[in-house]
Amino acid sequence: IVNERMDDGSSPPISLVQPFIYFGKKFNQIYVNNNGYLTFDQAWNSYTPYQFSANAGKNIIAPFWTDINNQINGVISYRQYTSGSVLIQATQDINQYFPQLKFRSTWVFVATWDRVAYFATTGGKTSFQVVLISDGHLSFILMNYGQIAPTKRNINKCLKSYYSEHSVLYGDIKSSFIFCVSGPFYPFGVGDIMSDGRSPAVSLVQPFLFFGKTYSQTYINENGYLTFDNVWDSCVSYPFPRHGVPDIIAPFWTCIFRGRGVISYRQYTSGSVLTQATQDIYQYFAQLRFRATWVFVTTWARVAYYPNSGTEPSFQVVLISDGHLSFILMNYGQIAPTSMLVQVSTIWE
């Protein structure tokens, strides 16, 4: 089914063949909004994405929220599946990363923005997709990206507020699977680890498995991200997807300097932090019976955007593992407004 060609338009309410459970709420309908996001309670035409974390009073799934105009270029469409090869593909995708669940999808909802244009621009064509998957009990969200035209517009790619993102390969398209969690900051160190904008190699007490690769060290960059293979000091975040760059975990990648703030890290192999991590993962994956054995916490506390020393955003990335499964949490405190490009994602080759 194709959305009407209309700037800032939306689909009519779409009755879901199977209810979708989204963070404790059960929804029986959805709207595909032309500006790159899904809503549940009502259609919405906002083309200006909120900076996270924003309490806008709406449940939103935004694969690529920006000002899009499908009147000239592109097609926005959606489709539901309850049988056939798409369910098989969805089942395989989820079991690839969560084999312990023995998941079997019974319903898939696919919304696609195919070669759409940014508002007032006809030359750029951008393609992306969000896929909702469920077995009636567990819910998963995939976000797939094709060609992304360059833009200076504000873009938000998130669920309702806090999120972590990691990438998978989906055919010839690099895509992202989103696992969303929220919570307070984990305890963090108070020592400044930086002298020239990046840390030395930090040896990990327990190896961290990141998309099939096992890493025994990491580097912490002042500009809001972790790398594994080598130190990196880029303050200009790349649009996703991007090939030819190091493996990156970026809770808030932009031009940052410490100012009056502190950038620090701590590792934990026992104590209350492991208990907290276990509870956080269990909250969303109770079937895993997960028990954390290692936690690595990196915190950018009240740092500043370069060169504005008056801004003090705070954020944190938490790596969690039991030696077999790996999880990434991203926590956010006060985030000062900025007009600079910010990337919140993971990138891997």
N, C-alpha and C positions, 0 to 999 in steps of 0.2 A: 504494500500500500504506500502511495507516494504522498508526501505533504504538499499542500498548495504552495505555489510560487508566490511568496509574500515576504517582504522584509519584516523581520521581527515577528513572524508568524509562529504558529504551532499546529500540531495535530489536534483533532478533537479528542475527547477522552477515549482511551483505548482500553477496552475490557480485557483483562488478562485471563487467559484460559486456565491458568493455575496461579493462585495467590503467590506473591513474592514477599518473603520476609526480609526486612531491611532494618537491621539493628533493633530487633525486638518489636517492630511494628509490621503488621501484615497489610499489604496493599493489594487491592483487586483491580486497580486501574492505573494508567500511567499516561503521561503526555510527552511527546517528542517535540521539543522546542527547537526552532530553526537556528538559534544562536549557540547550539552545541551542547545541550544538556537535557536531561530528563527530570521531570518533576512528577509527583504523585497526587497531590491534593488539588492542584489547579494548574491551568496553563500559565505560562509566564513569558514575558517578552523582553526581559532585561538583557541588554547587550554589553553592560559594564560589569565584569566579574568582581565580586567582593574579594578583598584580600583575606586570606585565612589568618587566624581563625575568626570567622564572622558568624554571629548568631543571627541569621536572617529570618529565622522562624520557618524555614522550608527545608524539606529533605530533597537534596539535589545529588544527581550523579552527572558529573561534567567531564566528558572525555576531552572537550576542547571548547571552553566557554569564551567566546569573543564575539565581535560584531560581524555577523555573517549575513550575506544577501544571496539567496538562491533564485532571485528573479531573473538574473542574466545567465549565471553559470551554475551547473550542478543539479543534483537530485538528492532529496532527503527522503528516506524511505524506512519502513519497519516491517517486521514479519515475525510471527510466532511459529514454533515447531513443537510438536508433541510426539513425533515419530520420525524415523528415517535417519539418513546419514549425518545430519547436523547434530542429532543427539549423540551419535557414536563419537563424532569429533569432539564435542563438548566433554563427554565422559573421559576420553583419552587425555584431553588437555588438563583436566582437574586431577586425574590420577597420576599424571606425570610428576606433580609436585606434592600430592597428598595420597600416596599409595595406601597408607594405613586406613584411610577412610573407606576404601572399597566403594567409592562413589559411583552412582549410576544416574545420570541426568534423565529427568522425565519431562522437562520443559526448557525451552530456550527462546529468548526474545532478543532479536537483533535489530538495532537501529543504526543506519548508515548515512553519513554525510559524504556524498561522492562528488568530488571535484567541484566543491562549492567555492564561492568567491568571498573575500572580505568585502565589507561594505565600501562602496565607492571605488572598488578596484575590480576590473574585469580580467586582468591578465593572470592573476594568481589563482591556482586551483588547488584546493586542499581536500584531502580525503582521510576520514577517520570513522571509527565504528565503536559502539559499546554493545557488549553481549551480556545479558543476564542469564544465569544458569541456575537451575534448582532441581532437587530431587523431592521436593515437598517438605523438606526439613532443613537442609543446608542451602545457603545462597552464596553464589560466587559472581564476580563481575570481571569481565575481560575488557580491556580497551586496546583496540588495534589501530595502527597508524600506517597510512600509505605515504604519498608525497605530501609534505607540509610546506606550503609556500612561505617564504620569509615575510615577516611582518614586525612592525614596531608597536602593534597594539598590545594592550594588556590581555593576558590569557591566563585562565585558571584551569587546572586539570586536577580535580579532586572529588572526593565524596563530600559529606556535609561539612566537615571541619578538619580534623586531624587525620593524617594518612601517611602510609608508607607505600612506596611503589617499587616494583621490580619488573624487569623486562623478560619477555620470552620470545622465541621465534615462532611465528604463526604463518606457515607457508613462506612466501616471499616477502611478507610484511613483518617489520619489527613491531611488536606490540607490548602492552604493559598489563600485567595483572595486579589489581589493587587489593590490598588487605588493609582495612581501616581500623585503627584503634585510637583511643584517646586516654589521657590520664595525666596525673601530675608529674613534675620532673622527678627523675631518679636522683638519689644523692650523687653529688659530683665533687671532684677535687677542687682545691682552692689555689693550686700552684699554677703559675703561668708557664706553659710548655713551649712558648714561642720566643725566638729571638730575632728571626728574619722572615717571618710570615709562614713558616712551615715547621713541622716537627721532624726530628730524626726518625728513622725507622723504629716503630714500637713493636717489640716482640709480643706476640699473643700467647698467653698462658695455655690456651687451648685453640687448635686450628679452627678456622671459620670457613665453612663450606658455602660458596657463593656461586650458584648456577653451575654446578659441576666442577668448579675449581676449588682447591683447598689452599687457603692462605694462612701463613704463620706470622705475618707481620702486616702492619698498616702504617699509613702516613696521614697525619691530621693537618689540613690546610686552613690557613687563616680565613680564606674566602668561602668557608662553609661547606666543605666536603671532605670525604675520606678517599684515599686511593690505596692500592695494594702493591702494585709492581714497582713503582718508583714515586719519588716526590714530584709534585706538580704545583704550579703557582698561578694558574690562569684565573683571572678575576672576571673574565667574560664567559658567561655560561652559554653552551651551545644549545640551539633548538633541538628537540628530540624528533625522530630518532637520529642517532649520529654514530657512524662507524669510524674506526680508526683512532679512537681516543681510549685512554686507560679505563679499566673497570673503576667505577665511581659510585659512591653512595653520597648523595647530596641532599641533606636536610634543608639547606637554604644557601644555594650557590649564587653569590653576587659579589660585588666589590666591597670588602669589609676590611677594617683595621681595628685593632684592639681598643684604641682610645683608652677609656678608663676601665674597660671590661677585662674579663679573664677568659682564656680558652684553656680547657683542662680535660684530662681523661682519667678514668679509673677502671680497673678490672676487678671482678669479683668471682670467686669460686666457692664461697660459703656465706652464710649469714642471711639477713633479712632481705637483701636485694634479690637474691636468688628466689626467695619465697615470693616477692612481689612480681618478678618476671614470670614465674610459673603461673601465678594467678592471672596475670594479664593475658597470657597465651591461652590458658584454659577457658577464659571467659568466652572466647570465640571458637575454640577448637577443643571442646570438652571430650570429643571422641578420641583424640590423640593420646590422652593421659600423659601429657607432656610434663617433664620435670627438668627445669633448667639446671645445668651444671656449670655454666659460665656466662657472665654478662660483662660487656664492654660498654662503658658510658663515655661519650664525648659531649662536652657542653660548651657552647659559645654564650657566655653570660654577660649581658649588657655591653656587647660590642657596638661598634659604630659603622655606619656606611661611610665609605671613602668619598669625599674628604670631610663629611659632615660630622663633627665630633658631638653634636647635640642629640643625635639619635642613639637609641640603646636597645636594639632588638635582642631577644634571648631565645635560643632554641637548642635542641639536643637530639642526638641520634643514639640509639641503644641497640647493640647487637646481642642476640640471645641465642644460645645453642644448648643442646643436650648431648652433643657429640655426633649427632646424626641429622637432626633437623635444625634449620637456621631460620631465625625471624629477625626483622628489622622494625623497630618502633621509631617514630619521629615525634617529639614533643615540642610544643611551642608555648612560650610565655607571651609577653607583650611584644608585638611586632610593629615597629614604627613604619608609617607610610613611606613609600619610595617610588620614584618614577623609573628606577633602574630595572633592567631585565633580571628576573629571579627565576632560577630553575630549582624545582623540588622533585627529585627523581633518583632512580639508579640507572646507570648505564653499564652495559657489559657487552663484550664481544664474543 
